[in-house]
Amino acid sequence: DVYHSSWFLTILAFLILSTSLCIYRNTPLMLREMRSFREHATESSLRAFSHQAEYATALPADTVSQRLGNYLQGQGFRSKTGTPNETGDVLISAKAGSYHRIGYILTHTAIVVICLGGLIDGNIPLKVQQLMGWKKIETRDIPQSEVAAASRLSPANLSFRGGVTIPEGAGADVIFINIADGYLVQDLPFDIMLKKFRVEHYPTGQPKSFESDITLIDKTTQESVSRTISVNHPLIY
């Protein structure tokens, strides 16, 4: 039962912590970079770029600025034209692809959400109760009515998955949750009774379908629900 083992849940918790710290540290910076332009680049720093080119033109500065802005927009860039400096020079800053940083944020957030789901599915509250000795795994093969309270779970349990075998004409109000080398008894908020079980076969003798006529009675409202369930057609209550 790897996914409910203590060491696996510890790894999940560490992954949640480390990834959350990455998001906390990097997201504000990325959001600022997405909104900002390099408006204070100097001419000398622009000349130092490994990819740079210079062009001379006799056109007025306003015309050049307008044409450059239209060209950049046509190439998919967002641009921002600065105000002229003391010498009349104008810096046009442009950027594209900055919103790709959203992928980093969403991907790392998804990792945290998925790991949180795994941590919740690991049933940490139950592990804490076992560690404190409040709950104990039952390993004996005894009737469920003889299972001690320390090995039973309340119907108020938020979520669980288990099974129980019910013969025709009988009923049950518990399921068994397999844990490690034993089990816990999960009390249900309803009684479920099996009236009839049917199996249909193909001419070859292979099973064709399994059907069960069941009745469910809510312990609180005494509401009774009768259904026929089959493969891929369960009763949802």
C-alpha positions as semicolon CSV with decimal commas, in nm:
position;residue;x (nm);y (nm);z (nm)
1;D;0,000;0,000;0,000
2;V;0,264;0,245;-0,119
3;Y;0,039;0,549;-0,163
4;H;-0,075;0,543;0,199
5;S;0,264;0,469;0,352
6;S;0,420;0,724;0,587
7;W;0,735;0,773;0,378
8;F;0,532;0,839;0,061
9;L;0,311;1,094;0,236
10;T;0,624;1,260;0,378
11;I;0,762;1,295;0,024
12;L;0,430;1,445;-0,089
13;A;0,435;1,694;0,198
14;F;0,795;1,794;0,114
15;L;0,702;1,838;-0,253
16;I;0,405;2,057;-0,160
17;L;0,622;2,270;0,069
18;S;0,910;2,316;-0,176
19;T;0,685;2,383;-0,479
20;S;0,471;2,628;-0,280
21;L;0,785;2,819;-0,180
22;C;0,888;2,837;-0,547
23;I;0,549;2,979;-0,638
24;Y;0,560;3,225;-0,346
25;R;0,907;3,351;-0,437
26;N;0,882;3,363;-0,818
27;T;0,520;3,455;-0,894
28;P;0,535;3,822;-0,780
29;L;0,854;3,878;-0,983
30;M;0,706;3,713;-1,291
31;L;0,387;3,917;-1,267
32;R;0,593;4,237;-1,245
33;E;0,803;4,133;-1,545
34;M;0,488;4,058;-1,745
35;R;0,360;4,411;-1,684
36;S;0,687;4,606;-1,712
37;F;0,901;4,718;-2,006
38;R;1,274;4,792;-2,013
39;E;1,217;5,164;-2,033
40;H;1,552;5,271;-1,889
41;A;1,790;5,093;-2,127
42;T;2,076;5,320;-2,235
43;E;2,220;5,349;-2,584
44;S;2,547;5,190;-2,472
45;S;2,366;4,888;-2,324
46;L;2,166;4,844;-2,646
47;R;2,488;4,849;-2,847
48;A;2,625;4,577;-2,616
49;F;2,347;4,332;-2,708
50;S;2,474;4,030;-2,900
51;H;2,182;4,068;-3,141
52;Q;2,166;4,430;-3,251
53;A;2,154;4,634;-3,567
54;E;2,163;5,004;-3,657
55;Y;1,986;5,188;-3,935
56;A;2,005;5,549;-4,049
57;T;1,707;5,741;-4,180
58;A;1,626;6,096;-4,277
59;L;1,262;6,067;-4,171
60;P;1,131;6,276;-3,882
61;A;1,144;6,113;-3,537
62;D;0,763;6,111;-3,500
63;T;0,720;5,929;-3,830
64;V;0,987;5,672;-3,742
65;S;0,829;5,613;-3,400
66;Q;0,486;5,560;-3,551
67;R;0,616;5,322;-3,819
68;L;0,819;5,125;-3,568
69;G;0,518;5,097;-3,336
70;N;0,299;4,969;-3,621
71;Y;0,569;4,723;-3,733
72;L;0,618;4,582;-3,384
73;Q;0,244;4,544;-3,335
74;G;0,219;4,361;-3,666
75;Q;0,492;4,121;-3,550
76;G;0,299;4,035;-3,233
77;F;0,491;4,258;-2,993
78;R;0,351;4,483;-2,724
79;S;0,536;4,812;-2,735
80;K;0,565;5,126;-2,527
81;T;0,710;5,456;-2,647
82;G;0,898;5,658;-2,390
83;T;0,927;6,031;-2,359
84;P;1,219;6,213;-2,530
85;N;1,524;6,265;-2,310
86;E;1,746;6,572;-2,283
87;T;1,899;6,509;-2,626
88;G;1,563;6,435;-2,788
89;D;1,620;6,060;-2,816
90;V;1,313;5,834;-2,783
91;L;1,326;5,475;-2,656
92;I;1,067;5,229;-2,785
93;S;1,046;4,915;-2,568
94;A;0,875;4,603;-2,701
95;K;0,820;4,252;-2,572
96;A;0,651;3,929;-2,676
97;G;0,593;3,596;-2,506
98;S;0,592;3,734;-2,154
99;Y;0,259;3,564;-2,080
100;H;0,432;3,228;-2,122
101;R;0,532;3,272;-1,759
102;I;0,169;3,196;-1,670
103;G;0,249;2,838;-1,773
104;Y;0,510;2,817;-1,496
105;I;0,260;2,946;-1,239
106;L;-0,023;2,717;-1,350
107;T;0,198;2,408;-1,383
108;H;0,350;2,445;-1,037
109;T;0,010;2,526;-0,886
110;A;-0,129;2,208;-1,047
111;I;0,153;2,006;-0,890
112;V;0,059;2,144;-0,547
113;V;-0,313;2,070;-0,602
114;I;-0,244;1,713;-0,720
115;C;-0,012;1,644;-0,428
116;L;-0,264;1,791;-0,185
117;G;-0,519;1,549;-0,325
118;G;-0,276;1,263;-0,267
119;L;-0,210;1,386;0,085
120;I;-0,582;1,402;0,162
121;D;-0,634;1,057;0,007
122;G;-0,361;0,929;0,238
123;N;-0,609;0,976;0,526
124;I;-0,366;1,155;0,755
125;P;-0,624;1,204;1,036
126;L;-0,661;0,825;1,059
127;K;-0,283;0,781;1,065
128;V;-0,261;1,031;1,350
129;Q;-0,527;0,837;1,542
130;Q;-0,334;0,515;1,484
131;L;-0,012;0,681;1,600
132;M;-0,182;0,806;1,917
133;G;-0,333;0,462;1,980
134;W;-0,691;0,582;1,940
135;K;-0,750;0,350;1,643
136;K;-0,614;-0,001;1,602
137;I;-0,614;-0,226;1,297
138;E;-0,807;-0,548;1,358
139;T;-0,628;-0,860;1,233
140;R;-0,850;-1,134;1,377
141;D;-1,112;-1,314;1,166
142;I;-1,415;-1,239;1,388
143;P;-1,775;-1,125;1,328
144;Q;-1,798;-0,749;1,278
145;S;-2,028;-0,719;1,579
146;E;-1,737;-0,830;1,799
147;V;-1,491;-0,575;1,658
148;A;-1,391;-0,326;1,927
149;A;-1,469;0,046;1,903
150;A;-1,099;0,121;1,852
151;S;-1,120;-0,065;1,519
152;R;-1,440;0,101;1,398
153;L;-1,494;0,427;1,208
154;S;-1,791;0,658;1,250
155;P;-2,045;0,720;0,971
156;A;-1,931;1,084;0,994
157;N;-1,605;0,984;0,823
158;L;-1,570;1,224;0,527
159;S;-1,470;0,966;0,267
160;F;-1,381;0,600;0,248
161;R;-1,378;0,299;0,019
162;G;-1,438;-0,058;0,123
163;G;-1,635;-0,371;0,059
164;V;-1,863;-0,624;0,219
165;T;-2,001;-0,960;0,106
166;I;-2,380;-0,997;0,141
167;P;-2,557;-1,327;0,066
168;E;-2,907;-1,332;-0,079
169;G;-3,177;-1,250;0,175
170;A;-2,932;-1,085;0,414
171;G;-2,816;-0,729;0,477
172;A;-2,535;-0,520;0,623
173;D;-2,476;-0,176;0,766
174;V;-2,095;-0,181;0,761
175;I;-1,812;-0,220;0,514
176;F;-1,456;-0,338;0,569
177;I;-1,160;-0,118;0,483
178;N;-0,843;-0,316;0,420
179;I;-0,539;-0,155;0,583
180;A;-0,193;-0,315;0,594
181;D;-0,237;-0,672;0,726
182;G;-0,580;-0,614;0,876
183;Y;-0,894;-0,408;0,842
184;L;-1,115;-0,145;1,000
185;V;-1,493;-0,161;1,022
186;Q;-1,667;0,141;0,872
187;D;-2,019;0,190;1,007
188;L;-2,261;0,309;0,737
189;P;-2,549;0,557;0,776
190;F;-2,781;0,309;0,605
191;D;-2,872;-0,059;0,587
192;I;-2,833;-0,237;0,254
193;M;-3,010;-0,568;0,178
194;L;-2,964;-0,806;-0,113
195;K;-3,293;-0,954;-0,233
196;K;-3,176;-1,140;-0,543
197;F;-2,855;-1,198;-0,737
198;R;-2,864;-1,307;-1,103
199;V;-2,602;-1,412;-1,357
200;E;-2,673;-1,437;-1,730
201;H;-2,446;-1,640;-1,958
202;Y;-2,357;-1,645;-2,326
203;P;-2,420;-1,970;-2,520
204;T;-2,050;-2,042;-2,470
205;G;-2,099;-2,042;-2,094
206;Q;-1,912;-1,718;-2,038
207;P;-2,082;-1,474;-1,795
208;K;-2,284;-1,209;-1,978
209;S;-2,412;-0,992;-1,695
210;F;-2,439;-0,970;-1,318
211;E;-2,743;-0,810;-1,156
212;S;-2,844;-0,754;-0,795
213;D;-3,181;-0,643;-0,659
214;I;-3,103;-0,439;-0,349
215;T;-3,289;-0,225;-0,098
216;L;-3,128;0,057;0,096
217;I;-3,284;0,202;0,412
218;D;-3,156;0,531;0,554
219;K;-3,109;0,504;0,931
220;T;-3,196;0,869;0,992
221;T;-3,495;0,930;0,762
222;Q;-3,605;0,565;0,724
223;E;-3,624;0,636;0,351
224;S;-3,626;0,314;0,147
225;V;-3,471;0,288;-0,199
226;S;-3,493;-0,026;-0,413
227;R;-3,281;-0,065;-0,726
228;T;-3,138;-0,326;-0,959
229;I;-2,766;-0,271;-0,999
230;S;-2,537;-0,419;-1,261
231;V;-2,190;-0,372;-1,406
232;N;-2,134;0,000;-1,482
233;H;-2,477;0,082;-1,338
234;P;-2,428;0,126;-0,961
235;L;-2,667;0,275;-0,709
236;I;-2,567;0,626;-0,606
237;Y;-2,729;0,742;-0,284
